[in-house]
Amino acid sequence: MSLQYQCLLEPGKIGKLEIPNRIIKAPQSTGLSHQDGSVSERLVRHYRQLAEGGTGLIIVESAYVDNMASKSAHCQLSVCDNENITGLAWLAESIKDAGSRAALQIGHCGLGKFLGIPPIKSASAVTWPALYQRVGAVAVPDPLTLSEIEVIIEAFGDAASRAKAAGFEVVEIHGAHGYLITNFLSPHTNKRNDIYGGSLENRMRFLVQIYDNVRNKVGGDLPVTVRLSGTDYEPDGINIEETIEVCRILESRGIDAIHVSGGDYHQMIHQVSPLAIPAGHNVWAAAAIKKEVNVPVIASGSITSPELAEEIITSGKGDFIALGRPLWADQFWVKKLKDGRSEDIRPCIRCNDGCLERTFFQFRSVTCGVNPTIGREGELEIENTAMKKNIAVIGGGPAGMEAARVCALRGHKVTLFEKRKLGGSLIEASSPRYKSDLKRFINYLQTQVYKLDIHIIQEEATTEKIAQGDFDAVIVATGAKPDNPELPGIKRPFVYDAFDILGNSAKIGKSVIVVGGGMVGTETALWLDEQDKNVTLIEMLDQIMSDCVVTDKIALGEKLSVSKVKVRTLCRLEKITDKGVVVDNGSRKVELQAEAVILAMGYKPDKKLADTLKKETDLEVYCIGDCVSPGKIFDAIHTAYKTARLI
C-alpha cells in the first residue's frame, strides 16, 4: 500500500457494509443500457473493468423507477419492473466478483428530462430554460397531483426492493442535480401551496416519505444513502443551511450516508464542472454537512487528483471520495495508487466532450476525451503486435505522444521527433491559471513517453531525416496552422497568433484586440485581462463560444461578466491599420484602436510534411490529430490511439 495515500486506501464502513477503500465511483449516465432500460453486455463490461481497477464501492448510474415520466435520457438503466432484476443481478454479481462493492442509485428525472418528450412531471410548472429553448412548450412540466406523488413514493420503495433482490449491497436515492426530489426541495422549482410546498418541512416531506418507504421495503440491514446538492446555486434555491437540516432529519430516521454534490440543470457547471471552475468545487458543502451529522459523508465534485482526495479525508471534510469523470479518465486509478504509481494515473481534464456532451446532448453512449476505451471495454484494448516495426512519430503534442505511447506498449520501436518541448500547443493552451488539470495531463503524457524508453529527437523532422532513418512507418502529428484570411495589414509586426501570445504577453502593448470569439479567442482574451491588458474581443457571429460545450460557455461567460473584457459581436474584420483594426458591424465600418492585434480566427491542417513523405518515400504514412482536421484534445487522443493500435 502507498503510504502517501494511506487514508484513501484504508477500509471504511457505510452502515454495516465494509468498503475496501475510500474511493467510490460516482453514479453517471453512460447510455450503455439497452433502449428498454435492460442491462447490456457493454454495461456489464464497463462496470466490471471499473471494479477490476480497484474502486471500493461502485454506485451504478441512476435507474429510473417507473414507466410514467421518470426516464431522463436515452438508453438509461431501468429498475421499474421485476423483469429488470435478472439483468441487474448479472451486473451486481460482475461488480462484486471483480472485487468491488455494488450499489445502485434510483431516481426520477422530474424536470431534468433530457429526452425532451412528454409527460414531464415536477413539483410545479417551473420550466428548465435550456430544455424550453430546445423543445418549446413541451418542456413546461405538469405539477404532480397528490395521488401521483403517492404512486411515485411507492415506486421508489419497489425499485429499492428490486435492487436488493438483484444483489446490490447499497441503495442510493438520487435527490440532487435538479431531478424530481430537488424540484421539491428547492423553492426555485417548488411553488406549491399544499403539504409539499412552502416551508422546508413541507418541501422535504416528499424525500422523507420516499426514504421511509425505501427503508420499510428493504429492511434495516441494507445500507441506504441519499445524494443531495449542498445547494442548487440558484439565487432563490435551497441553501446549505436548509440542506443540513434535511440531513439531520434523514439521519434521525436512519439514513446510512450522505453523498454531497451541487447544482441543478439550470446551474450545470456546479455538478459537471469544467476547467474554469476550481477543483473540489463542492467539497465545502460536504465539509459543512459533516460537521453536523454523525453518519459518513461522501464528498464529490471535480476531485481530480489523489493529493486533493487524500487531503479531504485527512482534514475531516469527508469520509469517502466519490470520483466520476476521473475514473473514466483512468479505470485503474485506485489500483495504480495502491501500486505506488500515481504518476501513471491518466488525469481527467474536465473537457466534458466525451461524457456530458455525448451522452446528454448528442444522444450517444459515453466515452472519454483522454481515454478512448471507456464505453468500448473489451473492444479497444492495447494488444502486442505480431510484427514489430520501427516507427517514427513526428510531433510531440498530445496526439504524437499518445501515438508513441500506444505503439511502444504494443512492442514497436518508436522514435519521437519534436522541435520544441514535449506538449505541443497544449503548453500555450494551459497558460490560464485555472488550467492546472491540463498541465497535469501534459505531465502524464511526458512521463509515459520517458518511462517507455521512446527515443526522443528534439529537432525538426524533415523528409531527408525520415528517409535515412530505416523506418517502416511514420505517424505524422504536425498539428495545425493559422487559417487567417488575406486582409490588408494582416502581416503587420504587432499582429500575432493567439498561441504566440498565451504565456508570453510581455512583448505586446497595453491595449489589445482579439479577433475571433471561439474558445481559443475567449480564453486568450480572459488571460490577457488577467495580465492587466485592456482587451476587446470581436466576433463576426451574433454570439461568442459557438464551438464550446455548454459547461464551458456558462463558466467562461461568468468569467467574462466579471472581467474588463469588452465583447463586440456581429463585427467582421475588414483590415488592420497602423492604429488598430477596422470592422464592419453590419451598418457601418468602425475603427478600433489597439497596440496589438491577436488572431484566433481558426486553423487548418498542416499537411505539408505528410504529403511530401507520401510522395517521395515508400513508407507507411499515417496522419493523426490536428493535421487531419483541427479539433479538440478529444479528437487528438482518439485518432492517435485508434491509429496506433492498428499499426
N, C-alpha and C positions, 0 to 999 in steps of 0.2 A: 504493500500500500504506500502511496505517495504521502510522506509526512507533511508536505506543503499544503495538502488539501485534506487533512485528517478529519475535520469536522464534516466536510461534504461527503466523505466516503464512509462515515460511521453509520450503523443502522439507526433507525428511528421507528416510532410507532404511531399509527393512526387507529384509534380505538384499540382493539386487541391485536390488530394485524401488524406484524413486524415488517418493515420495509428495509431491504438490504443496504440502501444508502439514501442520501437526502435529495437525490435528483429525481424529479417527476417529469414525465412527458406531458406537457400541457395539451389539452384537447384542441384539435384544429381540424377543420373540414378538409378532406382530401379529394372528394369526388371520385373515389375508387370503389364505392359500392356499386351494385347493380342499380339500374334505373328504378326498380321497385323497392329499393332500400335494403335488399338482402345482401348478405356478406359475399364478396367475390374472392377469388383466389389472389388477385392483386392486392386486395386489402389485407389479407392474411399475411402475404409475403412482406408487405410494408411493415406491419406491426411486429412480426416475428424478428425482422432484422433490427428494429429498434430495441427489442428485448435482448437480442444477442449482443448488442452494443453496450450492455451493462446498466441500462436505465433501471432505477429501483422500482418505480411504480409507473405504469403506463395508463394514463386516462384516455381511453378511446374517445374519439370525436363525438360530438353531441348527436344523439339518436333521437329522432322525433317520436313523440308519444302518442299521436293519434293520426287518423287519416282525414281529419277535417280541415285543419288550417295550420298545423304545427310544422310542416316541412318548409325549410328555408331555401335550400339550394338543390341544384341538380345532383343526382346520384348520391344523395345524403343517406346515411345509415338509418334504418328503422328499428324501433323496438315496440311498435304499436300493435303487434299481433303475435299470438302464440307460435305461429309458423316461423317467426324470426328467431326463435330460441335455438333451433338446430344450427344455423349458421353462426349465431353469436357464441354458441358453445365451442364451435370449431375455433373461432377467433380467440376466445378466452384461454382455451387449452393451449393453443400455439404460443401465446404470450408467456404463460406460466411454464411451459416445457422449456422455453429458452432462458428461463432464469429470472424473469421479472414478475412483479405482482400486477394483477389486471383489474382495472376499474373501467366503468362505463359512465359517461355523462349523459344525462337525459334532459330533454328540453323542448320548449315550444317557442317557435320563432317570433310570434306576435307581430310587431311592426317590422321586424328585420327580415322581411320575406324577399330575398334576392331574386327569386323566381319571378316576382312581379305579377303574379296571377291571382285572381280572387279565388276563395274568400281570404281577406286579410283581417285578422281579429286583433284587437288590442284593448287596453283599459278604456280608452277614449278615442274620439275621432280626430286625433292629432297625427298628422302625416310625417313621414320621413322625407324631407325636401328632395334629396338626391333621387329617391325612388319615384317621387312625383314627377320630377323632370324627365325621367326615363319612360314612364308608363302612363302618366296623366292621372285622371280622377280615380282610376282603379286602385291607386295607392292609398286612397283615403280609407282607413280601417273602419270596420264595423265595431262599435263598442260591445263588449261581451255582456250578455244578459246574466242574471243570477243563476239561472238553470244551466247555462253554458259553462259558467265558472265551476259549478259543482261537477259537471262532466269532466272537465279538464283536470280538476284536483284528483278525481278517481283515476284518470288516465295516467297521471304521474305515478301514483301508487302501483297500478298494474304494470307499468313499464319497469319500475324498480323490482317488482317480484319476478318479472321475466329475466332481468339482468342477473338476479340471484340464482334463478333456475339454470341459467346458462353457465354459471360458474364464475362470474365476476366476483371479486373479493371486496370491492368498494363500489358504491353508487354515488355519483355526484349530481346534484341538482344545479342546472345552469340558471343562475339568477343574475347574470351580468350582461354587459355589451348591448343593451338596447333591445334585447329579446323580451318575451312576454312578461316575465317576472319583473324585469326592470321597468317595463311600461307601467306596472302597478306601483312599484317602489318610488319612482321619480315623479315629483309634482310637475315636471316638464311635460310628461306624457299622460299623467293621471289627473283628469279634470272631473272625476266622478263626484257625485254628492250623496252616495249611499254608503253602506258599511265598508266599502272597499276604497273610498276616496276621502280626501281632506287631511285628517291628522295622520301622523306617522303610524300610530296604532292601526288605523284603518288601512293605510297603504301597504303595510307589511302583512296584513291579515291573509292575503292570498298565498304568499310564500309560507307563512307559518302553517296554514292548513295543508298545503302541499307536503311540507316536511312531516307533519303529523300523520298524514295518510301513508306516505312512504314508510315511515318508521313502523307504523302499525302492520303494514303488509310484508316487510322484510324481517321484522323482529329486532331484538335488541343487540344481537351479536354482530350483524353485518355493519361495518362502518358506513356511515352516510355523511357526505361532505356537501358543502354548498360553495359555488363560485359567485362572488359578488364584485361589482365595481365599487372601489372605495368611494369614488364619486363619478358621476357621469360627465363631469366637466361642463355641464350646462349652467348658464347663469341662474336659471330658476329650477335647477335639478336637485338631486339628492346630494347632500354634503357628507363629509366624513363623520361628523358628529351623529347624524342620523344612521349612517351605516354601522357605526359602533354600537348604537342602541339595538339595531336589528341583530347584530352578532350576539349581544348579551342575551337577548330573548331566545335565540336559537340555541345558545349554549345551555340555557336553563332547561330547555326541552330535550337535550341530549345529542345535539349535533357533534360529530366527531372531529371535524376540522373545518377551518375557514380558508378558502382559496381566494386570494385577493388580486383583482385585476383593476381595470379602469376604463372609463369611456363608454360611449354608445355608438350607434351607427351615424349619428349626427357628428360626433366627435371621434371619428375613426382613428385619428393619429394617436389617440391615447390608449388604444388597445392593440394596434398593429403599427407601432411607432417606427417611422423612417429614421434615416441617419441624422436628420436635422433636429430630432428630439433626443435629449440626453439619455444615455444608457441607464437602466434601472429606474425608469421613469415613474413607475407606480409603487416602488418599494416603500416610499414614505407612508403610503396608506396601510400597507401590511404592518409596518412598524407601529403605527398609531393604534391599530386594532390589537396587535399582540400585547400592548401594554394593558389592555382592558379585558382580555379573556384568558382562560387557562388551557383551552384546547389548542392543538397545534395550528399554526398559521402557515399557509403556503404562500410565499412571495413569488410574484411573476412580473413580467413586463420588461423586455429588452435587456435581460441579464445576459450579456453577450460574452463574458469572459469568466474563466474559473476563478480568477482573483476576486472579481466582484461577487460571485456566488459565495465564495468562502467567507468574505467579509460580512455578508448579510447574515450568515449563520453565526459567526463568532461574535458579532456585535449585538446579537439578540433581536434583529429586525424580523426574522422569520425562522421557522423550524425546518421547513423544506423549501426547495427551489424548484419552481416549475419552468421548464425550458420548452419553448415551442419551436420557433424558427432555428435556433442554434442546433437542435437535434435533427433538423432536416439538413442543415449545412454539413453536419457530420453525425451519422447514426452511431458512431463508435466514440463519441465524446467522453462518456464515462469510462469505458474500457481504456482509452488512451490515458486518461487521468490516473487510473489505477496503476497502469504500467509505467508511470513516470515519464510519459511522452506528451506533455501538454503542448509542446511546440508543434506537434503533428496534428493538433486539432484544427480542422478547417473552419475558420470563423464565419459566422453569419455577418453579412454586410448590410442587412436590413434594406435591401433594394425593393422587396415586395413584388418583384417581377414574376418569379416562378410560383409563388404561393398565392398571395392575395389577388393579384391582377388576373392570374389564370383561372383560379377556382371560382371567384365570385363575379368577375366582370367579363370573362371570356368563356365561361361555362365549360372549362376543360378540367382535367384531373391535375393534381398537384405535381410540381417538380420544384427544383431549387436553382436559383441563379448561379450558385457556385458548386452545386452537386447534381449533375445530370441523372444520377442513379435513383434519386427519390421519385417514387411512383413507378419506377421501372425496375424494382428489385428483382434479381434473377435474370434480367434481360441484358443489362448493360455492364456487367461486371468486367473487370480487367483480367484477361487471361494471358498466359505465357504464349509468346509467338512460336510457331512451328519453324519459322525461317528467320533467323537473326539477320538484321540489316544494319548498315552504317548510315545513320540518318543525320542530316543537317537541319537544324531549326533556325530560321532567320527571323530574328525579332524577339526581344526579351520582355515584351509586355505580358499581360495576363494570358492571352491566347498562346503565345510562344512558350511561356514557362509551363503552362498546363499540358501542352502537347509534348514537351520534353519530358515532363514528369511521367506521363502515361506511357510513352514509348520506352523509357528506361525501366519502368516497372514490368513491362512486357518482355524485357530481355534484350532490347535493341541497344546498340552502341550509339550514343547521342552526343552531338556537338551543337552547342547553342551560341549563335552569333548575336551580339548586342553591342552597338557602338557607344551607348550611354550606360547608365546604371540600370540594373535589372528592375523592371517595374513599368517601363514604357510611360505612356501618357497618364497612367494611374498615379504616378508620383505627383504630377501637377493637379490632377483631379482631387487628390486627397489633401490639398492645401488648406481648405477651410477647417477651422478648429473642431467643428462638430463631426469631422470625418475620420475619427480615430479608428473606427472599425475597418475602414478601407485601408488604413496603414497596416493594421494587423493582418489583413488579407495579403497585402504585398509581402509582408514579412514571412507569412506562411509559405507562399509560393517560392520565395527565395530560399527558405530553409529546406524545402523539399528538393529543389534543384541541387543545392550544395550537398545534401545528405546522400543523394543518389549517384554521386560521382560522375555527374554530367560534365563534359569538357566545355568550359566557357571561354569563348574568344571575344574579348571586348574591343572589337574593331568592326568597321563596316564590312559586310559581306558583299562580294562582287561576283559576277558570273565567272571570272577567271579563277578566283579563290575556290569557289564551289567545284568547278570543273576539275581542278587539280587535287581535290581532297579525297578522292577514292570513295565518294558517297554513292549509296544505292538509291536514296530517295531524299527529297528536300521538302520540308514543310515551310511555307512562306507565311510569315505573320508580320508583315511590314506595316500594318495599320492603315491609317487614312491620312489624307492631307486636306487642307482647307479648300472649300469649294466656293470661292468668292467670285462674284460677277466682275466683269471688266468695266469698272466705273472710273470716271475721271478722278484722279487723286488717290486711287486705292493703294498706290505704292509709295506714298509719302513717308518720310522717315519716322513720323510719330504714329503710324498705323501699325498695329500689332495683332497677331492671332491670340485668342484667349489663352491658349496653352503656353504661349511665350511669356505671359504676364503672371499667371497663377503661381504664387510662391516667390515672385520677384517683381514687386511693384515699385521698387526704388527708382527705376530708370524712367518712370513716367511722371508727368506733372500732377498738379492738384485736381484739375477739372478733367473728367473723363466721360466719354460717351461709349457705351457698349451697344453694339449693333447686333440684334438677334435675341429674342426673348424665349428661346428654348431653355432646357435645363442648364446647358453649359453657360449660356449668356446670363441667366438669372443668378446662378451660383457665383459667376465671376463678378457680377455687379454687387452682390452681397459681400463677397470677400474684399473687394476694393473699398466698400463702405466701411468695413472693419479696419481698413488701413487708413481711414480718415480722408478718403478721397471724396470729392463732390461728383456723384455719379448720376448720369441719366441713361436709362435703359430704353432703347427704342425697338419696336416690333411692328412689322408690316401687317400682321393679322389683328383681329379685334381682341385677342387675349394672349397673354403670355403662357408659357409652360404647356403648350398643347401636346408636347411629346412626353409628358411626365405621368407617372402613375398617380392615382388620386391622393395618396397619402403625402407624396412629395409636393403636389400642388397646394394642399392645405398647409403643410408645415412651412414650406418656403414662402407661401403667401403671407403667413403670420409674421415671418421674419421681415419680409418687405414692408409690412404695415407699420413696424416699429423702427424701421431704418430711415435714413435720409435719402434713399434712392428715389429719384423721380422716374416714373414709368410713363412712357408715351406709346400708346398702341395706334394702329392704323397709320403708321408713319413708314413710308418706303424711302430707303436711302437712295438719293439721286447722285450725289457726288461728295467728295471730300475736298475741302478748301484749305488754305493755309491757316484759317481761323477755327475750323471745326468741320461741320457737315451741313449739307442741305438736304432736307427731307420733304417729301410730298405727303401731306396729311389728307389728301382727297379733295380738299377745297382750295389749297394754295401751297406754295413752296415756302418753307420756313428754314432759316439758318440758325443752327445751334452751335454755340461756341464751345471749344474744348481744347485742352493742351495735348490730349491723347485720344485716339480712337481705337477701340478694341473690337475686333471682328469675331463674332460667333454665329456665322451665317450658314453653317452646315459643313459637311465633309464628304469627300469622295474617296473610293478605294485607291490605295497606292499600289498598283499592279505592275509597275514598270519592270521590277526585277523578276517577278514571276513570269511575265510574258517573255522576257529575254531568255530565261532559263528553259522555258518550254520550246523556244525557237532554236536555241543554239546548243542544247545538250540533249542527251538521250535519257536523262534522269526521270524518275517518277517525281512529279511536282504536284504538291497539294497546297491549296490556299485556305487559310482559316482566319477568323476574326474580322476586323475592320477592312482588311484588304479584299474580302469577299463583298461585304456590304457594311457600311458603318452602322454600328448598333451600340448595344449596352454591354456591360460585363456578362450578362446572361448569354448573349449571342457569342461573345468571345470564348467563354468557357465551354459552352455546349458544342460549338463547331470544332474546337480543339480536341475535346475529349472524344467525341464520336469519330473524328477523323483518325486520331492516333490509335484508337483501339482496333482499327481495321487494317492498319498497315502491316 
